[in-house]
């Protein structure tokens, strides 16, 4: 298993506090192809690939893989490519690769001061800049050996242009209800005398 510490990457579909229908906590990560984070990811994948050759043999993890073979085994999408269903990868992948990393328990998320970041914090959105730490290792899903990516921790940074992923949960509640917010009202909408 290799640990990858990816700095200045972008989050998409950050679901690190509540499990999905499969009981997993997850987050999509976009990594610019020209960034140090890309080199760090490829270093960790190479280490996991070597371990996969030892664990599962050369049929699944060949000796000199192409980038396409690596991306396929690691379930990584690349700009200009196709997703697992044969659809074009979204435009927001431009110049980047992307993948989902998951965990079996809530992920520790902090800000740059070390303070915990809680679910619903407006600082966490699709496109948010972050540092992401993960374990990368060879695993077998059913009869399919692959490279697994498991979230360890996330540090939310400031900045990062919001990405419209096409899902409604990318909308801020404050923006959505701006015309109905009542400054000075209590939690039930009653304005004190």
The 8 nearest C-alpha neighbors of each residue, nearest first, counted from 0:
[[1, 136, 135, 47, 134, 2, 137, 46],
 [2, 0, 135, 43, 134, 47, 136, 46],
 [1, 3, 134, 133, 135, 43, 4, 0],
 [4, 2, 133, 132, 43, 40, 5, 39],
 [5, 3, 132, 131, 6, 2, 133, 130],
 [4, 6, 36, 131, 130, 3, 132, 8],
 [5, 7, 130, 36, 8, 4, 131, 129],
 [8, 6, 129, 130, 128, 9, 5, 36],
 [7, 9, 30, 129, 128, 6, 29, 130],
 [10, 8, 128, 29, 126, 127, 28, 129],
 [9, 11, 28, 126, 127, 125, 27, 13],
 [10, 12, 125, 27, 13, 126, 28, 26],
 [11, 13, 27, 26, 125, 14, 10, 124],
 [14, 12, 26, 11, 15, 10, 27, 25],
 [15, 13, 25, 26, 16, 24, 12, 17],
 [14, 16, 24, 25, 106, 105, 13, 17],
 [17, 15, 105, 14, 118, 106, 24, 18],
 [18, 16, 15, 24, 14, 19, 105, 23],
 [19, 17, 24, 23, 22, 20, 16, 21],
 [18, 20, 22, 21, 23, 24, 17, 14],
 [19, 21, 22, 18, 23, 24, 17, 25],
 [22, 20, 19, 23, 18, 24, 103, 25],
 [21, 23, 18, 19, 20, 24, 103, 104],
 [24, 22, 18, 103, 19, 21, 102, 25],
 [25, 23, 18, 15, 102, 101, 14, 105],
 [26, 24, 101, 14, 15, 100, 23, 102],
 [25, 27, 13, 14, 100, 99, 12, 15],
 [26, 28, 99, 11, 98, 12, 10, 100],
 [27, 29, 10, 97, 98, 9, 11, 99],
 [30, 28, 97, 9, 96, 8, 95, 10],
 [29, 31, 95, 8, 96, 37, 97, 32],
 [32, 30, 95, 34, 33, 94, 96, 37],
 [33, 31, 95, 34, 37, 94, 30, 96],
 [32, 34, 31, 37, 35, 94, 95, 38],
 [35, 33, 36, 37, 31, 32, 38, 30],
 [34, 36, 38, 37, 39, 33, 6, 5],
 [37, 35, 5, 39, 34, 38, 6, 40],
 [38, 36, 40, 35, 34, 39, 32, 30],
 [37, 39, 35, 41, 36, 40, 42, 34],
 [40, 38, 36, 42, 37, 41, 35, 3],
 [41, 39, 37, 43, 42, 38, 3, 36],
 [40, 42, 44, 38, 43, 39, 45, 37],
 [43, 41, 39, 45, 40, 44, 38, 46],
 [42, 44, 46, 40, 1, 45, 41, 3],
 [43, 45, 47, 41, 46, 42, 48, 40],
 [46, 44, 48, 42, 43, 47, 41, 49],
 [45, 47, 43, 49, 44, 48, 1, 42],
 [46, 48, 136, 44, 50, 49, 45, 137],
 [49, 47, 51, 45, 50, 46, 44, 52],
 [48, 50, 52, 46, 51, 47, 45, 53],
 [49, 51, 47, 53, 48, 52, 54, 46],
 [50, 52, 48, 54, 137, 53, 49, 55],
 [53, 51, 56, 60, 49, 57, 50, 55],
 [52, 54, 50, 51, 56, 55, 49, 57],
 [53, 55, 51, 52, 56, 50, 137, 49],
 [56, 54, 52, 51, 53, 59, 57, 144],
 [57, 55, 52, 58, 53, 54, 59, 60],
 [56, 58, 61, 60, 52, 59, 62, 55],
 [59, 57, 56, 60, 61, 55, 52, 62],
 [58, 60, 57, 61, 56, 144, 55, 52],
 [59, 61, 57, 52, 58, 51, 56, 48],
 [62, 60, 57, 64, 63, 58, 59, 52],
 [61, 63, 64, 57, 60, 52, 49, 48],
 [64, 62, 61, 65, 60, 68, 66, 69],
 [65, 63, 68, 61, 62, 69, 66, 60],
 [64, 66, 68, 67, 69, 63, 70, 61],
 [65, 67, 69, 68, 70, 64, 71, 63],
 [68, 66, 70, 65, 69, 71, 64, 72],
 [69, 67, 71, 65, 66, 70, 64, 72],
 [68, 70, 66, 72, 71, 67, 73, 64],
 [71, 69, 75, 73, 67, 68, 72, 74],
 [70, 72, 68, 74, 69, 73, 67, 75],
 [73, 71, 145, 69, 70, 74, 146, 68],
 [72, 74, 146, 70, 75, 71, 145, 69],
 [75, 73, 71, 72, 70, 98, 76, 146],
 [76, 74, 70, 98, 73, 97, 71, 77],
 [77, 75, 97, 96, 98, 82, 74, 80],
 [78, 76, 96, 80, 79, 95, 97, 75],
 [77, 79, 92, 93, 80, 95, 88, 94],
 [78, 80, 77, 88, 87, 81, 93, 92],
 [81, 79, 77, 78, 88, 87, 76, 82],
 [82, 80, 87, 86, 85, 88, 83, 79],
 [81, 83, 85, 86, 84, 88, 87, 76],
 [84, 82, 85, 81, 86, 74, 76, 71],
 [83, 85, 82, 86, 81, 87, 88, 80],
 [86, 84, 81, 82, 83, 87, 80, 88],
 [87, 85, 81, 82, 84, 88, 83, 80],
 [88, 86, 81, 80, 82, 89, 85, 79],
 [87, 89, 81, 80, 82, 78, 79, 86],
 [90, 88, 91, 92, 87, 78, 93, 164],
 [89, 91, 92, 93, 88, 78, 79, 87],
 [90, 92, 93, 89, 162, 164, 163, 78],
 [93, 91, 78, 95, 90, 89, 94, 96],
 [94, 92, 78, 91, 95, 90, 79, 89],
 [93, 95, 31, 32, 78, 92, 96, 33],
 [96, 94, 31, 92, 32, 30, 93, 78],
 [95, 97, 77, 30, 76, 29, 78, 92],
 [98, 96, 29, 76, 28, 75, 30, 77],
 [97, 99, 75, 28, 27, 76, 74, 100],
 [98, 100, 27, 26, 28, 101, 25, 97],
 [99, 101, 148, 149, 26, 150, 25, 27],
 [102, 100, 25, 149, 150, 24, 23, 26],
 [101, 103, 24, 150, 149, 104, 23, 25],
 [102, 104, 23, 24, 22, 101, 105, 18],
 [105, 103, 102, 106, 24, 23, 18, 16],
 [106, 104, 16, 15, 24, 107, 17, 103],
 [105, 107, 15, 152, 108, 104, 16, 151],
 [106, 108, 152, 153, 105, 109, 151, 115],
 [109, 107, 153, 116, 154, 115, 152, 106],
 [110, 108, 115, 154, 116, 114, 113, 155],
 [109, 111, 155, 154, 113, 112, 114, 116],
 [110, 112, 113, 156, 154, 155, 109, 114],
 [113, 111, 110, 114, 109, 115, 154, 155],
 [114, 112, 110, 109, 111, 115, 154, 108],
 [113, 115, 109, 112, 110, 116, 111, 108],
 [116, 114, 109, 108, 117, 113, 110, 107],
 [117, 115, 109, 108, 110, 114, 120, 118],
 [116, 118, 120, 119, 115, 108, 16, 109],
 [119, 117, 120, 16, 116, 15, 17, 123],
 [118, 120, 121, 117, 123, 122, 116, 124],
 [119, 121, 122, 118, 117, 123, 116, 124],
 [122, 120, 123, 119, 124, 171, 118, 172],
 [123, 121, 120, 124, 127, 155, 157, 156],
 [124, 122, 121, 120, 127, 155, 125, 13],
 [123, 125, 127, 126, 122, 169, 161, 121],
 [124, 126, 11, 162, 127, 10, 161, 12],
 [125, 127, 161, 162, 9, 10, 159, 160],
 [128, 126, 159, 9, 10, 124, 125, 123],
 [129, 127, 9, 159, 156, 8, 7, 158],
 [130, 128, 155, 156, 7, 8, 154, 9],
 [129, 131, 6, 154, 7, 5, 153, 8],
 [132, 130, 153, 5, 4, 152, 129, 6],
 [133, 131, 4, 152, 151, 3, 5, 153],
 [134, 132, 150, 151, 149, 3, 2, 135],
 [133, 135, 2, 149, 1, 148, 3, 136],
 [136, 134, 148, 1, 147, 0, 2, 47],
 [135, 137, 0, 47, 147, 146, 138, 1],
 [136, 138, 146, 51, 145, 47, 147, 50],
 [139, 137, 145, 144, 147, 146, 136, 140],
 [138, 140, 144, 143, 145, 141, 142, 137],
 [141, 139, 143, 142, 144, 138, 145, 147],
 [140, 142, 143, 139, 144, 138, 145, 137],
 [143, 141, 140, 139, 144, 145, 138, 59],
 [142, 144, 140, 139, 141, 145, 59, 138],
 [145, 143, 139, 138, 140, 59, 142, 137],
 [144, 146, 72, 138, 137, 73, 139, 143],
 [145, 147, 73, 137, 136, 72, 138, 135],
 [148, 146, 136, 135, 137, 138, 145, 149],
 [149, 147, 135, 100, 134, 133, 101, 150],
 [150, 148, 101, 134, 133, 100, 102, 135],
 [151, 149, 133, 101, 102, 100, 152, 132],
 [150, 152, 133, 132, 149, 106, 134, 153],
 [153, 151, 107, 132, 106, 108, 150, 131],
 [152, 154, 131, 108, 130, 132, 155, 109],
 [153, 155, 109, 130, 110, 129, 108, 156],
 [156, 154, 129, 110, 109, 153, 128, 130],
 [157, 155, 129, 128, 111, 154, 110, 158],
 [158, 156, 128, 155, 159, 127, 122, 129],
 [159, 157, 128, 127, 156, 160, 122, 126],
 [158, 160, 127, 128, 126, 161, 157, 9],
 [159, 161, 126, 162, 158, 127, 125, 128],
 [162, 160, 126, 125, 159, 163, 127, 124],
 [163, 161, 126, 125, 164, 160, 91, 11],
 [162, 164, 165, 161, 169, 125, 166, 91],
 [165, 163, 166, 162, 125, 169, 11, 91],
 [164, 166, 163, 167, 169, 162, 168, 170],
 [167, 165, 168, 164, 169, 163, 170, 12],
 [166, 168, 169, 170, 165, 164, 163, 171],
 [169, 167, 170, 166, 171, 12, 165, 172],
 [168, 170, 167, 166, 125, 171, 124, 163],
 [171, 169, 168, 167, 172, 175, 174, 166],
 [170, 172, 174, 173, 175, 169, 121, 168],
 [173, 171, 175, 174, 176, 170, 177, 168],
 [172, 174, 171, 176, 175, 177, 180, 170],
 [175, 173, 177, 171, 172, 176, 170, 178],
 [174, 176, 172, 173, 177, 171, 170, 178],
 [175, 177, 179, 173, 178, 174, 172, 180],
 [178, 176, 174, 180, 173, 179, 175, 172],
 [177, 179, 176, 180, 175, 174, 181, 173],
 [180, 178, 176, 177, 181, 175, 173, 182],
 [181, 179, 177, 178, 176, 182, 173, 184],
 [180, 182, 184, 183, 179, 188, 190, 178],
 [183, 181, 184, 180, 190, 185, 188, 179],
 [182, 184, 181, 190, 185, 191, 189, 188],
 [185, 183, 190, 188, 189, 181, 182, 186],
 [184, 186, 187, 188, 189, 190, 183, 191],
 [185, 187, 188, 184, 189, 190, 183, 181],
 [188, 186, 185, 189, 184, 190, 181, 191],
 [187, 189, 184, 185, 186, 190, 181, 180],
 [190, 188, 184, 185, 187, 191, 186, 183],
 [189, 191, 184, 185, 183, 188, 192, 181],
 [190, 192, 189, 184, 185, 183, 188, 187],
 [191, 190, 189, 184, 183, 185, 188, 182]]
